């Protein structure tokens, strides 16, 4: 690792905090999806059960704070505030890519939040491009041990790497390498995208590789092509051309959930508890939220807690208005799918009758 890596991490933090880096025209598709209202839900709002679990850890709500940062002192401040908020409400937290901490022990502290959040589901994070270099099982284990994690996500980010000037674009043989590493790691490993979605066919490959969960991380939220374009003040067209590249989160969530029998996390542009409820009605067991919490985290842990409380209450209200007592019932509730998203469902071979029930 060069000295450029911590500076790149700081660039990413500043860019995500200060610039418009979300998808411009590509959307999650949730705007075309409606939950069907039940005028007499026949349940008590206060008795709705939101608890879930992941990798053996109980969660009081089906929410994970998506990985965003680390590798710079500014990142530690953000991670601490996120961890304290997650501890207060007992939801999950994933740290940003730990490559910087692996290669420079002085940066390990920017990821370490277990003392701040002793009870939460805490997830590590590494990028698969490093697996095609010199990262073997020992470094994956080191990342888990570094933060006393309950598991680790390996992220696929070919779009970002292709746009980033320093990008590592050798993805040849990646799935075989991932499978080999997972087979040698005792802790649970999940596989995820970083804002461009996952198809059903690739999800099946992930299962064969040994993934214990999949985070679809679809189009509609943070665009890492956009982040790299803004960060570099690029004069080339590639970042602009591919800013909205990817499979919308709603479509990716549905097709992956239909395909695999392991937990599916829906993330990428989920901005409200209503979005989250729609994602779970499409089959997700958990939802991930990144940029909104990243931005409020600089205001302190109380801002994180307040944002999460409102988000969780929105999930609860959506469940109440559909007569869903728990997440399992929400996954069986009726949907109306319209417009461009409906066309995408059809073109991807998804069973509309399954969701319209």
HELIX and SHEET records of a PDB file:
HELIX    1   1 UNK A    4  UNK A   18  1                                  15    
HELIX    2   2 UNK A   30  UNK A   32  5                                   3    
HELIX    3   3 UNK A   45  UNK A   47  5                                   3    
HELIX    4   4 UNK A   73  UNK A   89  1                                  17    
HELIX    5   5 UNK A   99  UNK A  103  1                                   5    
HELIX    6   6 UNK A  105  UNK A  110  5                                   6    
HELIX    7   7 UNK A  128  UNK A  132  5                                   5    
HELIX    8   8 UNK A  137  UNK A  147  1                                  11    
HELIX    9   9 UNK A  158  UNK A  163  1                                   6    
HELIX   10  10 UNK A  174  UNK A  184  1                                  11    
HELIX   11  11 UNK A  200  UNK A  209  1                                  10    
HELIX   12  12 UNK A  224  UNK A  232  1                                   9    
HELIX   13  13 UNK A  238  UNK A  241  1                                   4    
HELIX   14  14 UNK A  249  UNK A  259  1                                  11    
HELIX   15  15 UNK A  273  UNK A  281  1                                   9    
HELIX   16  16 UNK A  291  UNK A  297  1                                   7    
HELIX   17  17 UNK A  301  UNK A  321  1                                  21    
HELIX   18  18 UNK A  327  UNK A  330  1                                   4    
HELIX   19  19 UNK A  339  UNK A  347  1                                   9    
HELIX   20  20 UNK A  352  UNK A  356  1                                   5    
SHEET    1   A 2 UNK A  33  UNK A  35  0                                        
SHEET    2   A 2 UNK A 335  UNK A 337 -1                                        
SHEET    1   B 2 UNK A  52  UNK A  54  0                                        
SHEET    2   B 2 UNK A  57  UNK A  59 -1                                        
SHEET    1   C 9 UNK A  63  UNK A  65  0                                        
SHEET    2   C 9 UNK A  92  UNK A  94  1                                        
SHEET    3   C 9 UNK A 122  UNK A 127  1                                        
SHEET    4   C 9 UNK A 151  UNK A 155  1                                        
SHEET    5   C 9 UNK A 189  UNK A 192  1                                        
SHEET    6   C 9 UNK A 213  UNK A 215  1                                        
SHEET    7   C 9 UNK A 263  UNK A 267  1                                        
SHEET    8   C 9 UNK A 286  UNK A 289  1                                        
SHEET    9   C 9 UNK A  63  UNK A  65  1                                        
END                                                                             
